[in-house]
Amino acid sequence: PNDPFWMKAPEGSRRVGVGARFVYESWSPGRSLMAPRLDSHLSRVLLDEGLATVEALEEAAQQQLIHGGALDTLLLELDNIDEATLTDALARAWGTPRIDARRLDVSPADAARWLPERIAVSLAICPFAEDGEALHVVVAAPPDRGLLDEVGTLVKRPLIAHVIPEVRVWDLLHRAYDAVIDERLVSLLRHLDNTTGPTTPKKREPRLVTRPPDLEETHW
């Protein structure tokens, strides 16, 4: 097929959708599961700008079927792209200002003043700076702009979103709110910090959990 995202469906599954929006539906007697969608905005930028190969994205898609996870997380785990290049591509893909999250140092006192912990952690939105009445926040892809507007209304100030790798969102949430981090992201953070060296701010050792906070268990 001419579709650059085409790949053979794994055994016991069928292909659903086309192009960068494809997913696979795995099935077995009495069970049906839908894999999360890959980030089509990011994958298109990576391909158009020659930052990743079709093979690299196919490998990420295969790993997503097995382990789940965001495209940016999968690419970093597979060492298919360096973090700085990926961060730039995410900003372009989603049209948000580019920042280097490794150089951010969020004060817990400021974070608590800007955005309540129960909202920040459950929605994975971490504030890091003020700009007049606006509040700069980091989020993972894909950004839910409707949700960001609702949170901005709640805190009575507009939010300026910056899309960064998922692993760095949780890194900042840990430093700002002592949020627990999924064990998989902890392992990736350790790998990235070993390769990025002194640009990573000193922080507390993340606590291990089996899954991220559950929004349904959070009330405000």
CYANA upper distance limits for C-alpha pairs under 8 A (distance plus 0.5 A):
  1 PRO  CA      6 TRP  CA      7.32
  2 ASN  CA      6 TRP  CA      8.30
  3 ASP  CA     18 VAL  CA      8.45
  3 ASP  CA     19 GLY  CA      6.47
  4 PRO  CA     19 GLY  CA      7.68
  4 PRO  CA     54 VAL  CA      7.09
  5 PHE  CA     19 GLY  CA      6.01
  5 PHE  CA     20 ALA  CA      6.48
  5 PHE  CA     22 PHE  CA      8.31
  5 PHE  CA     54 VAL  CA      7.32
  5 PHE  CA     57 LEU  CA      8.36
  5 PHE  CA     58 GLU  CA      7.51
  6 TRP  CA     19 GLY  CA      7.53
  7 MET  CA     58 GLU  CA      7.46
  9 ALA  CA     13 SER  CA      6.63
  9 ALA  CA     14 ARG  CA      6.30
  9 ALA  CA     15 ARG  CA      6.43
  9 ALA  CA     24 TYR  CA      7.63
 10 PRO  CA     14 ARG  CA      8.04
 12 GLY  CA     26 SER  CA      6.70
 12 GLY  CA     27 TRP  CA      6.66
 12 GLY  CA     28 SER  CA      7.70
 13 SER  CA     24 TYR  CA      6.85
 13 SER  CA     25 GLU  CA      5.98
 13 SER  CA     26 SER  CA      4.78
 13 SER  CA     27 TRP  CA      6.38
 14 ARG  CA     24 TYR  CA      6.14
 14 ARG  CA     25 GLU  CA      5.98
 14 ARG  CA     26 SER  CA      7.21
 15 ARG  CA     22 PHE  CA      7.57
 15 ARG  CA     23 VAL  CA      6.76
 15 ARG  CA     24 TYR  CA      5.21
 15 ARG  CA     25 GLU  CA      7.02
 16 VAL  CA     22 PHE  CA      6.36
 16 VAL  CA     23 VAL  CA      5.93
 16 VAL  CA     24 TYR  CA      6.10
 16 VAL  CA     25 GLU  CA      7.24
 17 GLY  CA     21 ARG  CA      6.62
 17 GLY  CA     22 PHE  CA      5.03
 17 GLY  CA     23 VAL  CA      6.89
 18 VAL  CA     22 PHE  CA      5.42
 20 ALA  CA     38 LEU  CA      7.80
 20 ALA  CA     39 ASP  CA      8.32
 20 ALA  CA     40 SER  CA      5.52
 20 ALA  CA     43 SER  CA      7.58
 20 ALA  CA     44 ARG  CA      7.84
 21 ARG  CA     37 ARG  CA      7.02
 21 ARG  CA     38 LEU  CA      7.14
 21 ARG  CA     39 ASP  CA      8.29
 21 ARG  CA     40 SER  CA      6.43
 22 PHE  CA     37 ARG  CA      7.40
 22 PHE  CA     38 LEU  CA      8.05
 23 VAL  CA     34 MET  CA      7.89
 23 VAL  CA     35 ALA  CA      6.54
 23 VAL  CA     36 PRO  CA      7.51
 23 VAL  CA     37 ARG  CA      6.25
 23 VAL  CA     38 LEU  CA      8.06
 24 TYR  CA     34 MET  CA      6.95
 24 TYR  CA     35 ALA  CA      6.47
 24 TYR  CA     65 LEU  CA      8.06
 25 GLU  CA     32 SER  CA      7.55
 25 GLU  CA     33 LEU  CA      6.34
 25 GLU  CA     34 MET  CA      5.23
 25 GLU  CA     35 ALA  CA      6.90
 26 SER  CA     32 SER  CA      6.55
 26 SER  CA     33 LEU  CA      5.91
 26 SER  CA     34 MET  CA      7.01
 26 SER  CA     35 ALA  CA      8.24
 27 TRP  CA     31 ARG  CA      6.26
 27 TRP  CA     32 SER  CA      5.14
 27 TRP  CA     33 LEU  CA      6.91
 28 SER  CA     32 SER  CA      7.13
 35 ALA  CA     64 GLN  CA      7.94
 35 ALA  CA     65 LEU  CA      6.54
 35 ALA  CA     68 GLY  CA      7.70
 36 PRO  CA     64 GLN  CA      8.32
 36 PRO  CA     68 GLY  CA      7.54
 36 PRO  CA     69 GLY  CA      8.27
 38 LEU  CA     43 SER  CA      8.35
 38 LEU  CA     61 ALA  CA      7.76
 38 LEU  CA     70 ALA  CA      7.44
 38 LEU  CA     71 LEU  CA      6.27
 39 ASP  CA     43 SER  CA      6.69
 39 ASP  CA     70 ALA  CA      7.95
 39 ASP  CA     71 LEU  CA      6.55
 39 ASP  CA    141 ALA  CA      7.88
 39 ASP  CA    142 PRO  CA      7.62
 40 SER  CA     44 ARG  CA      6.49
 41 HIS  CA     45 VAL  CA      6.99
 41 HIS  CA     93 ALA  CA      5.81
 41 HIS  CA     94 TRP  CA      7.43
 42 LEU  CA     46 LEU  CA      6.66
 42 LEU  CA     89 ALA  CA      7.23
 42 LEU  CA     90 LEU  CA      6.50
 42 LEU  CA     93 ALA  CA      5.76
 42 LEU  CA     94 TRP  CA      8.28
 43 SER  CA     47 LEU  CA      6.69
 43 SER  CA     57 LEU  CA      7.85
 44 ARG  CA     48 ASP  CA      6.44
 45 VAL  CA     49 GLU  CA      6.44
 45 VAL  CA     51 LEU  CA      8.45
 45 VAL  CA     89 ALA  CA      7.11
 45 VAL  CA     92 ARG  CA      8.18
 45 VAL  CA     93 ALA  CA      6.56
 46 LEU  CA     50 GLY  CA      6.46
 46 LEU  CA     51 LEU  CA      5.24
 46 LEU  CA     52 ALA  CA      5.74
 46 LEU  CA     53 THR  CA      8.38
 46 LEU  CA     89 ALA  CA      7.38
 47 LEU  CA     51 LEU  CA      6.71
 47 LEU  CA     52 ALA  CA      6.22
 47 LEU  CA     53 THR  CA      6.94
 47 LEU  CA     54 VAL  CA      7.71
 51 LEU  CA     81 ILE  CA      8.09
 51 LEU  CA     85 THR  CA      8.41
 52 ALA  CA     56 ALA  CA      6.77
 52 ALA  CA     57 LEU  CA      7.69
 52 ALA  CA     80 ASN  CA      7.80
 52 ALA  CA     81 ILE  CA      7.63
 53 THR  CA     57 LEU  CA      7.03
 54 VAL  CA     58 GLU  CA      6.59
 55 GLU  CA     59 GLU  CA      6.60
 56 ALA  CA     60 ALA  CA      6.81
 56 ALA  CA     75 LEU  CA      8.30
 56 ALA  CA     80 ASN  CA      6.86
 57 LEU  CA     61 ALA  CA      6.65
 57 LEU  CA     75 LEU  CA      8.35
 58 GLU  CA     62 GLN  CA      6.74
 59 GLU  CA     63 GLN  CA      6.79
 60 ALA  CA     64 GLN  CA      6.58
 60 ALA  CA     71 LEU  CA      7.34
 60 ALA  CA     74 LEU  CA      6.22
 60 ALA  CA     75 LEU  CA      6.77
 60 ALA  CA     78 LEU  CA      8.14
 61 ALA  CA     65 LEU  CA      6.96
 61 ALA  CA     71 LEU  CA      8.41
 62 GLN  CA     66 ILE  CA      7.25
 63 GLN  CA     67 HIS  CA      6.33
 63 GLN  CA     68 GLY  CA      7.54
 63 GLN  CA     74 LEU  CA      7.84
 64 GLN  CA     68 GLY  CA      4.66
 64 GLN  CA     69 GLY  CA      6.48
 64 GLN  CA     70 ALA  CA      8.31
 64 GLN  CA     71 LEU  CA      8.39
 64 GLN  CA     74 LEU  CA      7.81
 69 GLY  CA     73 THR  CA      7.01
 69 GLY  CA     74 LEU  CA      7.07
 70 ALA  CA     74 LEU  CA      6.76
 70 ALA  CA    141 ALA  CA      8.42
 70 ALA  CA    166 GLU  CA      7.92
 71 LEU  CA     75 LEU  CA      6.66
 72 ASP  CA     76 LEU  CA      6.82
 72 ASP  CA     86 LEU  CA      7.76
 72 ASP  CA    165 PRO  CA      6.48
 72 ASP  CA    166 GLU  CA      7.59
 73 THR  CA     77 GLU  CA      6.66
 73 THR  CA    165 PRO  CA      7.37
 73 THR  CA    166 GLU  CA      6.97
 73 THR  CA    167 VAL  CA      7.25
 74 LEU  CA     78 LEU  CA      6.64
 75 LEU  CA     79 ASP  CA      6.61
 75 LEU  CA     80 ASN  CA      5.75
 75 LEU  CA     81 ILE  CA      6.73
 76 LEU  CA     80 ASN  CA      6.82
 76 LEU  CA     81 ILE  CA      6.72
 76 LEU  CA     82 ASP  CA      7.43
 76 LEU  CA     83 GLU  CA      7.43
 76 LEU  CA    188 LEU  CA      8.25
 77 GLU  CA    188 LEU  CA      6.98
 81 ILE  CA     85 THR  CA      7.42
 81 ILE  CA     86 LEU  CA      7.01
 82 ASP  CA     86 LEU  CA      6.75
 83 GLU  CA     87 THR  CA      6.54
 83 GLU  CA    192 LEU  CA      8.38
 84 ALA  CA     88 ASP  CA      6.84
 84 ALA  CA    100 ASP  CA      8.17
 85 THR  CA     89 ALA  CA      6.72
 86 LEU  CA     90 LEU  CA      6.65
 86 LEU  CA    165 PRO  CA      8.11
 87 THR  CA     91 ALA  CA      6.91
 87 THR  CA     98 ARG  CA      7.99
 87 THR  CA     99 ILE  CA      8.38
 87 THR  CA    100 ASP  CA      8.01
 87 THR  CA    163 VAL  CA      8.49
 87 THR  CA    164 ILE  CA      6.16
 87 THR  CA    165 PRO  CA      6.85
 88 ASP  CA     92 ARG  CA      6.92
 88 ASP  CA     98 ARG  CA      6.80
 89 ALA  CA     93 ALA  CA      6.41
 90 LEU  CA     94 TRP  CA      6.68
 90 LEU  CA    141 ALA  CA      8.21
 90 LEU  CA    163 VAL  CA      6.76
 90 LEU  CA    164 ILE  CA      6.87
 90 LEU  CA    165 PRO  CA      8.09
 91 ALA  CA     95 GLY  CA      6.15
 91 ALA  CA     96 THR  CA      5.48
 91 ALA  CA     97 PRO  CA      6.61
 91 ALA  CA     98 ARG  CA      5.86
 91 ALA  CA    162 HIS  CA      7.55
 91 ALA  CA    163 VAL  CA      6.28
 91 ALA  CA    164 ILE  CA      7.58
 92 ARG  CA     96 THR  CA      7.19
 92 ARG  CA     98 ARG  CA      8.42
 94 TRP  CA    141 ALA  CA      8.45
 94 TRP  CA    142 PRO  CA      8.24
 94 TRP  CA    143 PRO  CA      8.33
 94 TRP  CA    163 VAL  CA      7.62
 96 THR  CA    161 ALA  CA      7.06
 96 THR  CA    162 HIS  CA      5.81
 96 THR  CA    163 VAL  CA      6.85
 97 PRO  CA    161 ALA  CA      8.26
 97 PRO  CA    162 HIS  CA      6.26
 97 PRO  CA    163 VAL  CA      8.46
 98 ARG  CA    162 HIS  CA      7.19
 98 ARG  CA    163 VAL  CA      8.33
 99 ILE  CA    162 HIS  CA      7.69
 99 ILE  CA    164 ILE  CA      8.35
100 ASP  CA    104 LEU  CA      7.63
101 ALA  CA    164 ILE  CA      7.77
101 ALA  CA    168 ARG  CA      7.01
102 ARG  CA    168 ARG  CA      8.01
102 ARG  CA    199 THR  CA      6.74
102 ARG  CA    200 THR  CA      5.52
102 ARG  CA    201 PRO  CA      7.30
103 ARG  CA    199 THR  CA      6.69
103 ARG  CA    200 THR  CA      6.71
103 ARG  CA    201 PRO  CA      6.93
104 LEU  CA    128 PHE  CA      7.99
104 LEU  CA    201 PRO  CA      7.93
105 ASP  CA    128 PHE  CA      8.32
105 ASP  CA    172 LEU  CA      8.44
105 ASP  CA    201 PRO  CA      7.16
106 VAL  CA    110 ASP  CA      7.92
106 VAL  CA    111 ALA  CA      7.40
106 VAL  CA    127 PRO  CA      8.47
106 VAL  CA    128 PHE  CA      6.12
106 VAL  CA    172 LEU  CA      7.52
106 VAL  CA    175 ARG  CA      7.27
106 VAL  CA    176 ALA  CA      6.10
107 SER  CA    111 ALA  CA      6.61
107 SER  CA    175 ARG  CA      8.34
107 SER  CA    176 ALA  CA      6.48
108 PRO  CA    112 ALA  CA      6.60
108 PRO  CA    175 ARG  CA      7.60
108 PRO  CA    176 ALA  CA      4.88
108 PRO  CA    177 TYR  CA      6.54
109 ALA  CA    113 ARG  CA      6.78
109 ALA  CA    176 ALA  CA      8.48
110 ASP  CA    114 TRP  CA      6.60
111 ALA  CA    115 LEU  CA      6.49
111 ALA  CA    116 PRO  CA      8.24
111 ALA  CA    126 CYS  CA      8.16
111 ALA  CA    127 PRO  CA      6.56
111 ALA  CA    128 PHE  CA      7.38
111 ALA  CA    176 ALA  CA      6.50
111 ALA  CA    177 TYR  CA      7.94
112 ALA  CA    116 PRO  CA      5.94
112 ALA  CA    117 GLU  CA      6.80
112 ALA  CA    176 ALA  CA      8.40
112 ALA  CA    177 TYR  CA      8.05
114 TRP  CA    127 PRO  CA      7.36
114 TRP  CA    135 LEU  CA      8.20
114 TRP  CA    155 VAL  CA      8.48
115 LEU  CA    119 ILE  CA      7.52
115 LEU  CA    120 ALA  CA      6.85
115 LEU  CA    127 PRO  CA      7.44
115 LEU  CA    155 VAL  CA      7.72
116 PRO  CA    120 ALA  CA      6.75
117 GLU  CA    121 VAL  CA      6.37
117 GLU  CA    177 TYR  CA      6.84
118 ARG  CA    122 SER  CA      6.48
118 ARG  CA    218 THR  CA      7.29
118 ARG  CA    219 HIS  CA      8.12
118 ARG  CA    220 TRP  CA      7.82
119 ILE  CA    123 LEU  CA      6.40
119 ILE  CA    124 ALA  CA      8.48
119 ILE  CA    125 ILE  CA      8.23
119 ILE  CA    220 TRP  CA      8.09
120 ALA  CA    124 ALA  CA      6.03
120 ALA  CA    125 ILE  CA      5.29
120 ALA  CA    126 CYS  CA      6.25
120 ALA  CA    173 LEU  CA      8.20
121 VAL  CA    125 ILE  CA      7.16
121 VAL  CA    126 CYS  CA      8.17
121 VAL  CA    173 LEU  CA      7.22
121 VAL  CA    177 TYR  CA      8.23
121 VAL  CA    179 ALA  CA      7.15
121 VAL  CA    213 PRO  CA      7.59
122 SER  CA    213 PRO  CA      6.34
122 SER  CA    214 ASP  CA      7.02
122 SER  CA    215 LEU  CA      5.59
122 SER  CA    218 THR  CA      7.22
123 LEU  CA    215 LEU  CA      7.50
124 ALA  CA    139 VAL  CA      7.01
124 ALA  CA    140 ALA  CA      8.20
124 ALA  CA    169 VAL  CA      7.53
124 ALA  CA    170 TRP  CA      7.74
124 ALA  CA    173 LEU  CA      7.99
125 ILE  CA    137 VAL  CA      6.85
125 ILE  CA    138 VAL  CA      6.44
125 ILE  CA    139 VAL  CA      5.80
125 ILE  CA    169 VAL  CA      8.00
125 ILE  CA    173 LEU  CA      8.37
126 CYS  CA    137 VAL  CA      5.74
126 CYS  CA    138 VAL  CA      5.82
126 CYS  CA    139 VAL  CA      7.40
126 CYS  CA    169 VAL  CA      7.38
126 CYS  CA    172 LEU  CA      7.27
126 CYS  CA    173 LEU  CA      6.36
126 CYS  CA    176 ALA  CA      8.30
127 PRO  CA    135 LEU  CA      7.27
127 PRO  CA    136 HIS  CA      6.21
127 PRO  CA    137 VAL  CA      4.55
127 PRO  CA    138 VAL  CA      6.93
128 PHE  CA    135 LEU  CA      8.27
128 PHE  CA    136 HIS  CA      6.43
128 PHE  CA    137 VAL  CA      6.32
128 PHE  CA    138 VAL  CA      8.05
129 ALA  CA    135 LEU  CA      6.62
129 ALA  CA    136 HIS  CA      5.70
129 ALA  CA    137 VAL  CA      7.87
130 GLU  CA    134 ALA  CA      6.46
130 GLU  CA    135 LEU  CA      5.23
130 GLU  CA    136 HIS  CA      6.50
131 ASP  CA    135 LEU  CA      6.65
131 ASP  CA    136 HIS  CA      7.75
133 GLU  CA    157 ARG  CA      6.45
133 GLU  CA    158 PRO  CA      7.56
134 ALA  CA    157 ARG  CA      6.18
134 ALA  CA    158 PRO  CA      5.40
134 ALA  CA    159 LEU  CA      6.23
134 ALA  CA    160 ILE  CA      7.23
135 LEU  CA    157 ARG  CA      7.35
135 LEU  CA    158 PRO  CA      6.75
135 LEU  CA    159 LEU  CA      5.37
135 LEU  CA    160 ILE  CA      6.47
136 HIS  CA    159 LEU  CA      6.32
136 HIS  CA    160 ILE  CA      5.18
136 HIS  CA    161 ALA  CA      6.56
136 HIS  CA    162 HIS  CA      7.93
137 VAL  CA    159 LEU  CA      7.14
137 VAL  CA    160 ILE  CA      6.58
137 VAL  CA    161 ALA  CA      5.57
137 VAL  CA    162 HIS  CA      6.65
138 VAL  CA    161 ALA  CA      6.21
138 VAL  CA    162 HIS  CA      5.25
138 VAL  CA    163 VAL  CA      6.36
138 VAL  CA    164 ILE  CA      7.07
138 VAL  CA    169 VAL  CA      6.84
139 VAL  CA    143 PRO  CA      6.98
139 VAL  CA    161 ALA  CA      7.15
139 VAL  CA    162 HIS  CA      6.67
139 VAL  CA    163 VAL  CA      5.59
139 VAL  CA    164 ILE  CA      6.80
139 VAL  CA    166 GLU  CA      7.92
139 VAL  CA    169 VAL  CA      6.63
140 ALA  CA    163 VAL  CA      5.87
140 ALA  CA    164 ILE  CA      6.12
140 ALA  CA    165 PRO  CA      6.44
140 ALA  CA    166 GLU  CA      5.33
140 ALA  CA    169 VAL  CA      7.01
141 ALA  CA    163 VAL  CA      6.62
141 ALA  CA    164 ILE  CA      7.83
141 ALA  CA    165 PRO  CA      8.04
141 ALA  CA    166 GLU  CA      7.77
142 PRO  CA    163 VAL  CA      8.43
143 PRO  CA    161 ALA  CA      8.49
143 PRO  CA    163 VAL  CA      7.51
144 ASP  CA    148 LEU  CA      6.79
145 ARG  CA    149 ASP  CA      6.66
146 GLY  CA    150 GLU  CA      6.84
147 LEU  CA    151 VAL  CA      6.72
148 LEU  CA    152 GLY  CA      6.56
148 LEU  CA    159 LEU  CA      7.18
148 LEU  CA    161 ALA  CA      8.48
149 ASP  CA    153 THR  CA      6.70
149 ASP  CA    158 PRO  CA      7.74
149 ASP  CA    159 LEU  CA      7.70
150 GLU  CA    154 LEU  CA      6.74
151 VAL  CA    155 VAL  CA      6.78
151 VAL  CA    159 LEU  CA      8.47
152 GLY  CA    156 LYS  CA      6.23
152 GLY  CA    157 ARG  CA      5.66
152 GLY  CA    158 PRO  CA      5.41
152 GLY  CA    159 LEU  CA      6.09
153 THR  CA    157 ARG  CA      6.92
153 THR  CA    158 PRO  CA      7.78
164 ILE  CA    168 ARG  CA      7.28
164 ILE  CA    169 VAL  CA      7.36
165 PRO  CA    169 VAL  CA      7.16
166 GLU  CA    170 TRP  CA      7.13
167 VAL  CA    171 ASP  CA      6.71
167 VAL  CA    185 LEU  CA      6.32
167 VAL  CA    188 LEU  CA      7.92
167 VAL  CA    189 LEU  CA      7.34
168 ARG  CA    172 LEU  CA      6.64
168 ARG  CA    189 LEU  CA      8.42
169 VAL  CA    173 LEU  CA      6.73
170 TRP  CA    174 HIS  CA      6.54
170 TRP  CA    179 ALA  CA      8.11
170 TRP  CA    181 ILE  CA      6.94
171 ASP  CA    175 ARG  CA      6.97
171 ASP  CA    181 ILE  CA      8.23
171 ASP  CA    189 LEU  CA      8.19
172 LEU  CA    176 ALA  CA      6.46
173 LEU  CA    177 TYR  CA      6.06
173 LEU  CA    178 ASP  CA      7.18
173 LEU  CA    179 ALA  CA      6.13
174 HIS  CA    178 ASP  CA      4.69
174 HIS  CA    179 ALA  CA      4.74
174 HIS  CA    180 VAL  CA      6.84
174 HIS  CA    181 ILE  CA      7.64
174 HIS  CA    206 PRO  CA      7.48
175 ARG  CA    179 ALA  CA      7.99
175 ARG  CA    203 LYS  CA      6.95
175 ARG  CA    204 ARG  CA      7.51
180 VAL  CA    206 PRO  CA      7.25
180 VAL  CA    207 ARG  CA      6.08
180 VAL  CA    208 LEU  CA      7.11
180 VAL  CA    209 VAL  CA      6.97
180 VAL  CA    212 PRO  CA      7.59
180 VAL  CA    213 PRO  CA      8.28
181 ILE  CA    185 LEU  CA      7.10
181 ILE  CA    186 VAL  CA      6.92
181 ILE  CA    206 PRO  CA      6.95
181 ILE  CA    207 ARG  CA      6.87
181 ILE  CA    208 LEU  CA      6.53
181 ILE  CA    209 VAL  CA      6.67
181 ILE  CA    211 ARG  CA      8.09
181 ILE  CA    212 PRO  CA      6.78
182 ASP  CA    186 VAL  CA      6.83
182 ASP  CA    208 LEU  CA      6.61
182 ASP  CA    209 VAL  CA      5.64
182 ASP  CA    210 THR  CA      6.24
182 ASP  CA    211 ARG  CA      5.67
182 ASP  CA    212 PRO  CA      6.12
183 GLU  CA    187 SER  CA      6.84
183 GLU  CA    208 LEU  CA      5.74
183 GLU  CA    209 VAL  CA      6.36
183 GLU  CA    210 THR  CA      6.81
183 GLU  CA    211 ARG  CA      8.21
184 ARG  CA    188 LEU  CA      6.99
185 LEU  CA    189 LEU  CA      6.53
186 VAL  CA    190 ARG  CA      6.82
186 VAL  CA    206 PRO  CA      7.25
186 VAL  CA    208 LEU  CA      7.88
187 SER  CA    191 HIS  CA      6.85
188 LEU  CA    192 LEU  CA      6.63
189 LEU  CA    193 ASP  CA      6.44
190 ARG  CA    194 ASN  CA      6.66
191 HIS  CA    195 THR  CA      7.01
192 LEU  CA    196 THR  CA      6.44
193 ASP  CA    197 GLY  CA      6.39
193 ASP  CA    200 THR  CA      6.95
196 THR  CA    200 THR  CA      7.50
214 ASP  CA    218 THR  CA      7.39
